[in-house]
Amino acid sequence: MRARGLLIVLAILVLTAIAGLGYLGLYPPNPPAKPVQKTLPNDKFQAR
């Protein structure tokens, strides 16, 4: 009887994890918005 209770708890945990992953798959979190920094070429100190 003890093993049966453990299997039920384990099955509930697995189903909860699957439901959580499914929810994240349907509604993924938005990535944080960051400004894009553009690098400018440094022609001032180049040898000509």
N, CA, C and O of each residue as an XYZ file, in Angstrom:
192
protein
N       0.818     -1.191      0.000
C       0.000      0.000      0.000
C       0.861      1.253      0.000
O       0.478      2.275     -0.570
N       2.027      1.177      0.639
C       2.912      2.330      0.708
C       3.504      2.666     -0.660
O       3.657      3.835     -1.014
N       3.832      1.627     -1.418
C       4.389      1.835     -2.753
C       3.349      2.461     -3.684
O       3.690      3.263     -4.553
N       2.100      2.097     -3.501
C       1.030      2.647     -4.348
C       0.869      4.151     -4.093
O       0.678      4.918     -5.037
N       0.944      4.573     -2.836
C       0.864      6.004     -2.500
C       2.032      6.779     -3.074
O       1.876      7.905     -3.547
N       3.211      6.164     -3.029
C       4.400      6.807     -3.589
C       4.264      6.965     -5.103
O       4.656      7.992     -5.659
N       3.714      5.957     -5.766
C       3.517      6.047     -7.211
C       2.485      7.116     -7.567
O       2.627      7.797     -8.582
N       1.462      7.266     -6.752
C       0.450      8.293     -7.018
C       1.069      9.683     -6.873
O       0.829     10.559     -7.704
N       1.857      9.887     -5.827
C       2.522     11.179     -5.627
C       3.493     11.452     -6.763
O       3.570     12.577     -7.257
N       4.227     10.446     -7.176
C       5.176     10.609     -8.281
C       4.451     10.929     -9.580
O       4.921     11.757    -10.361
N       3.319     10.289     -9.819
C       2.535     10.569    -11.027
C       1.989     11.988    -11.002
O       1.963     12.655    -12.036
N       1.556     12.458     -9.846
C       1.072     13.842     -9.736
C       2.201     14.830    -10.014
O       1.988     15.834    -10.694
N       3.393     14.559     -9.497
C       4.539     15.444     -9.748
C       4.912     15.472    -11.233
O       5.204     16.536    -11.778
N       4.903     14.320    -11.879
C       5.243     14.254    -13.309
C       4.199     14.999    -14.138
O       4.549     15.741    -15.056
N       2.916     14.805    -13.817
C       1.864     15.507    -14.554
C       1.938     17.017    -14.340
O       1.689     17.784    -15.270
N       2.273     17.448    -13.139
C       2.434     18.873    -12.864
C       3.605     19.448    -13.660
O       3.499     20.546    -14.206
N       4.710     18.726    -13.733
C       5.868     19.193    -14.498
C       5.535     19.275    -15.981
O       5.934     20.229    -16.650
N       4.815     18.294    -16.503
C       4.435     18.312    -17.919
C       3.493     19.479    -18.196
O       3.625     20.155    -19.216
N       2.546     19.720    -17.294
C       1.626     20.852    -17.474
C       2.374     22.177    -17.412
O       2.069     23.092    -18.176
N       3.342     22.293    -16.521
C       4.143     23.521    -16.415
C       4.963     23.769    -17.667
O       5.045     24.900    -18.145
N       5.571     22.719    -18.202
C       6.348     22.872    -19.436
C       5.444     23.195    -20.626
O       5.819     23.970    -21.506
N       4.268     22.604    -20.648
C       3.315     22.922    -21.712
C       2.870     24.364    -21.650
O       2.742     25.022    -22.682
N       2.629     24.868    -20.434
C       2.241     26.275    -20.276
C       3.355     27.197    -20.742
O       3.093     28.192    -21.419
N       4.610     26.874    -20.384
C       5.736     27.702    -20.837
C       5.911     27.621    -22.347
O       6.356     28.587    -22.967
N       5.569     26.491    -22.946
C       5.652     26.364    -24.400
C       4.601     27.196    -25.108
O       4.863     27.763    -26.169
N       3.401     27.272    -24.522
C       2.336     28.058    -25.137
C       2.504     29.548    -24.882
O       2.216     30.362    -25.760
N       2.964     29.912    -23.696
C       3.105     31.317    -23.306
C       4.525     31.558    -22.795
O       4.734     31.644    -21.585
N       5.498     31.669    -23.693
C       6.878     31.870    -23.238
C       7.047     33.263    -22.632
O       6.353     34.196    -23.036
N       7.959     33.416    -21.670
C       8.178     34.731    -21.070
C       8.838     35.670    -22.078
O       9.633     35.246    -22.916
N       8.496     36.945    -21.979
C       9.089     37.940    -22.877
C      10.522     38.229    -22.457
O      10.782     38.429    -21.270
N      11.462     38.255    -23.405
C      12.841     38.581    -23.041
C      12.945     40.063    -22.673
O      12.183     40.878    -23.193
N      13.859     40.417    -21.799
C      14.003     41.826    -21.437
C      14.521     42.641    -22.626
O      15.417     42.207    -23.349
N      13.940     43.825    -22.812
C      14.346     44.688    -23.931
C      15.630     45.424    -23.564
O      15.722     46.038    -22.501
N      16.614     45.358    -24.446
C      17.896     46.033    -24.238
C      18.177     46.918    -25.440
O      17.898     46.522    -26.572
N      18.721     48.104    -25.219
C      19.095     48.936    -26.373
C      20.286     48.318    -27.111
O      21.182     47.734    -26.501
N      20.273     48.460    -28.414
C      21.361     47.925    -29.240
C      22.454     48.974    -29.336
O      22.200     50.122    -29.700
N      23.667     48.571    -29.006
C      24.791     49.498    -29.103
C      25.558     49.183    -30.378
O      26.075     48.081    -30.562
N      25.614     50.177    -31.247
C      26.303     49.993    -32.515
C      27.744     50.473    -32.372
O      27.992     51.578    -31.889
N      28.687     49.639    -32.792
C      30.090     50.040    -32.736
C      30.435     50.830    -33.993
O      30.077     50.449    -35.108
N      31.133     51.930    -33.785
C      31.532     52.784    -34.911
C      32.983     52.480    -35.274
O      33.796     52.213    -34.390
N      33.314     52.518    -36.559
C      34.702     52.268    -36.932
C      35.598     53.418    -36.471
O      35.209     54.584    -36.533
N      36.794     53.076    -36.010
C      37.745     54.073    -35.527
C      38.767     54.338    -36.634
O      39.827     53.712    -36.677
N      38.437     55.267    -37.521
C      39.346     55.605    -38.630
C      40.343     56.688    -38.240
O      41.243     56.993    -39.022
N      40.213     57.268    -37.077
C      41.052     58.390    -36.696
C      42.514     57.985    -36.516
O      43.416     58.743    -36.874
N      42.746     56.816    -35.973
C      44.110     56.389    -35.653
C      44.624     55.316    -36.607
O      45.594     54.628    -36.290
N      44.005     55.165    -37.742
C      44.462     54.182    -38.734
C      45.617     54.765    -39.563
O      45.618     55.954    -39.883
N      46.580     53.935    -39.901
C      47.671     54.369    -40.782
C      47.152     54.470    -42.206
O      46.404     53.613    -42.676
N      47.556     55.514    -42.867
C      47.087     55.711    -44.261
C      48.132     55.335    -45.256
O      47.902     55.439    -46.461
